[in-house]
Amino acid sequence: MHPRNKHNNGYNFDALKHANVGLKPFLKVNAHNNISIDFSNPKAVKALNKALLALHYNIVEWDIPDQFLCPPIPGRADYIHYLADLLEVDLHKKMRGLDIGVGANAIYPLIGNREYGWDFVGVDIDLTAMNNAQHILDTNKLGEAIQLRLQTKSSDIFKGVIQKDDFFDFSMCNPPFHNSLENALKGTQRKLNNLAKSAGKPLIKKQNIKLNFGGQASELFCEGGEVNFINQMIKESVDYKNQCKWFTTLVSKASNLVKIKQTLMQSKVTMMKVVEMKQGQKQSRFIAWSFL
């Protein structure tokens, strides 16, 4: 992970269980004779996230509805730190970011504010997610530094939320990467069953995943998948090219970069960068572009 990522040395479960006492019931000795949790158990993962946010980022209260995505904190922190490198961050300068798809968890603004003092505007189409995120911000007294805006039109990304007098140093996004509900369900089932296998637990049936899918739908899939979503984002960014220094988004599949780069060249960007990241065995990346 990034050298400044606080999670480079793994999880200190002894410290974490004191940061969130709710984590204690989920701690157990794994097959490698180490203290850990069952990562296929969403309640355990949520308890771990609460502990990580409390211990490392001074977020005193954080929770999300059961149906919404519970983000992996180390990977989310990596995006923030690599963004800071892209921005050539001067710690004495106040930066302002736009988080497209802030979700119920508001994780990027929380980490970005705590690590670098950045201000944020978070955008989402889901009112339940927004209400939950606002509760997190209010509880942690971050309402002035992090503002939320509801996107009322699902086909728009920047349009309707970037205001006339806005300027952002960057935008960021974790786009929905599946192209249908069926593929999203299959992907979630595959991920959970891989975790279940490593924990020696029974495999999970798709119908059981579907019962708890709820608000994850808009977070995981859209028509045409991530390529269509990112291409739409690029096309809209042209209209706001003087209001944001760097537009960025995660790209889940490296093979999608070819089509995305073609759209960027057609849009006549002046700068384009792909930033590679790695968390353990997982490879990830984000693409950044600018018209300035």
N, C-alpha and C positions, 0 to 999 in steps of 0.2 A: 504494500500500500504506500501512499504518499508519505514522505519522511515526517511531515507534520501531523499525520493522522494519529490520534490518541489511542487507536486500537491496534497498532502495529504489533504489540506484544501479546495479543490474545485477550481473553477475559479473565479478570481477577475476581473470581466468584466469591472469595472471602470478603472483599471490599464491597462487591455488588450486593450481597445479601444484607449488608448493613444499610446500604443506600436505599434499598426497597425490601422491607421485610416480607412482602408478598412473593418474593422470588424463592424464599427458603423451601416451601413445599415441593418445588419443581426440581430442586437440585438432587442429583444422584450420581453414583459412580458409573462411568460408561465402560465400554469394552476395553478401552485402553488404560483402565484403572485411574482415570482422571475425573474430577468433579465437573459435571456439565448439566445440560438440560436436554429434554427431548425436543429437537427442533421441528418435529412434525406436529407438535402440540401448540396450537395458536395461543392458548392461554399462557403457556410457558414462555413463548417468544415475546408476548406483550409484557409479561412481568420482567423479562430481561431488558427490553427496551426502556421501561420505566426506570429501572436501576441504572442503565447506561446514561440516560439523559440527566438523572439526578446527580450521579457521581461525577460525570465529566463536563456537563454543560449547565449545571445549576438550574435545571428545569424542575421545579418543585412539584408540579402536578401535570400529568400527561395521561391521556386515555383516548381510545377510539372505539366507536361502535363495532360490535363483533363482525359485521358484514364487510368492513372496509380493510384495505390492505395494511399489513403491519410491516413497515419498511425495515430492511437490514441497516442498522445505524452505520457500521463501518464503511459500507459501500457508498452510502449517501454522503458521508463526511468526505470521502475521496473526491467526489465531484466538486464539492465546495473548495477543497484545497487546490485542486488542479485549475479551477476557475481563477483562484487568487493568483496563481502563477501566470495564467493567460493575461490577466489584468495588470500584471506587474504591480501588485498592491503596495501602495504607500500606506502604512498603518495610521498615518496622521490625516489621511484623506477619507472623508465619508463616501462610501459607495452605495449605490441604490440599484437593487435588482428586481427583476420581474419573474415570478415563479408561475409558469403556466401549468395548471393542474396541481395546485397546492394540496388538495386532498383534505381528508379529515385529520391527518397527522401533522401537517404544517412543518414537516421535518427539515426541509432545506432552509427556510427562513430561520428556524430555531437555531440550527447549527451555524449558519452564516452570520447571524447576529452575535451569538456567543463567542465564536472564534475570531471574527474580524470587525465586529461592531457595525455590520452592514444594515442598512434599512431595506425593507422589501415591500412590494405589493404582490399579494398572492391571489391568483385567479382560479376559479373553478365553476363548473356548470351545475354542481350538485349542492342544493341548499342545505341538506342535512350535513354534508361534509363541511360546508362553510360555517354552519352554526357550531359544530364541534371544534373546528379550528379556532374560531373566535373565542370560545370558552377557554381554550388552552392559552391563548394570548392574554386574555383578561386576567386569568389566574396568575400568570407569571409577569404581569405588569409590562407587557410588550406591545400594548395596543397602539402606542405612538410610533414605535419603530417599525412595526409590521402591520400594514393595512390589507384588508381583503376586499375584493371586488367580484361580484357575481357575473359570470358570462351567461347572458340570457338566451343566446342563440348558439346552439351546439355546432353549427357549421362554421362559425367564426372562431378565430384564435386571438389575434391582437385587436381586431376591429371591435369597437364597442367598449373596450376596457382600457386601451391607451388613450389618455386624454390629451387635449390640444397642447397643454403646457407641460406635459411630462417629458422627462429625459431619464433614461436608465443607462447605467454603465454596462449592464448585461441583462440578458434574459436566459432562463434555463427551463428545461422541461424533461420529464420522464414520460414519453408518449405511450399511449396504448399500442402494444405491438402485435396483438392478434387481429385477424381480419373477420372473426365471427365469434359468437358466443360458444359455439360448439368447439372451436379450436382453443378458445380460452379455457374451457372446462377440461379439455384433454391436457393442456399444458399444466394446469394447476394439479390435476390428478397425477401426472407424471412426476412433477416436483415433489408432491407430498408422499407418493409411494417410494420414491428414492430415499427420502428421509426415513420413512417407516421401515424400509429394508435395513438401513444402517442401524436402526434402533431395535431391530428384531421384533417389530410389531406387525400385525396383520395389514394387508393391503386395503386401501380405501376405495370404496365403490363410487362411481361417478355420481349416482343419484344423491349420495350423502354430501358430496361437495356442492351440488346444485342447490340443496336446501339452504346452505349457508353462503350462497354466492352474493346475493343482495347488491349492495353498493359497489362491489368490486367490478361490476360490468363495465361502467364507463372508464374505469381505471385500466382495464386490461384489453379491451377490444374496441375497434371502430371499423367502419366500412373501408376496405382496402388496406387495413393494417398500418404499420408505422410508416411505410414509404409514402402512402397517400397523405397521412397526417403531416409528416415533415415537409413534403412538397407543398402542401397548403400553407404551412407555416412560412416557408421560404417566400412564396408568392405574396403573402400578406406583408412580410417584412419589408418588401420594396416600398410600400406606402408609408412606412414608419422608419425609413433608413436614416433619417436625421435625428431620430429620437431615441436611438439605442446604439451604443458603441459596438457591442458584441452580442449577436444572437447565437444561442447555443442550444443543443438538444442531445440527449443520449440516443445512441443508435444500437439496438440490441444485437443485430446481425451485421457482421462486417461485410457480407455479400450485398447488403442494401446500399452501401456507400457509393457504388458506381452510379446508380440512378439518382441518388441525392446530389452527388457532385455535378451531374449533368444539369439538374435543375438550378443549382447555384450558379453555374457558368452562364446559363441562359438568362439568369436574373442580373448578370453583370456585377457581381460582388467584387470588391477591391481586395479583400483578404479572405482566405479560407484555410482552416487548420483542423486536423483530426488529432485529438489528444487521446492516447492509449492509456488505459488503467488496468490494474490487476489486483484482485482480492483473492488470495489463496490460489485455487485452481481456476477461478473464474476470470475470464478476460472481458473487459468492457471498454467503452469508448464514448466520447462525445465529439460532435462536429460543431465548429464555430465559424461564423462568417460575419463580415462587416462591409458596410458601404462607405465608411469614413476613412 
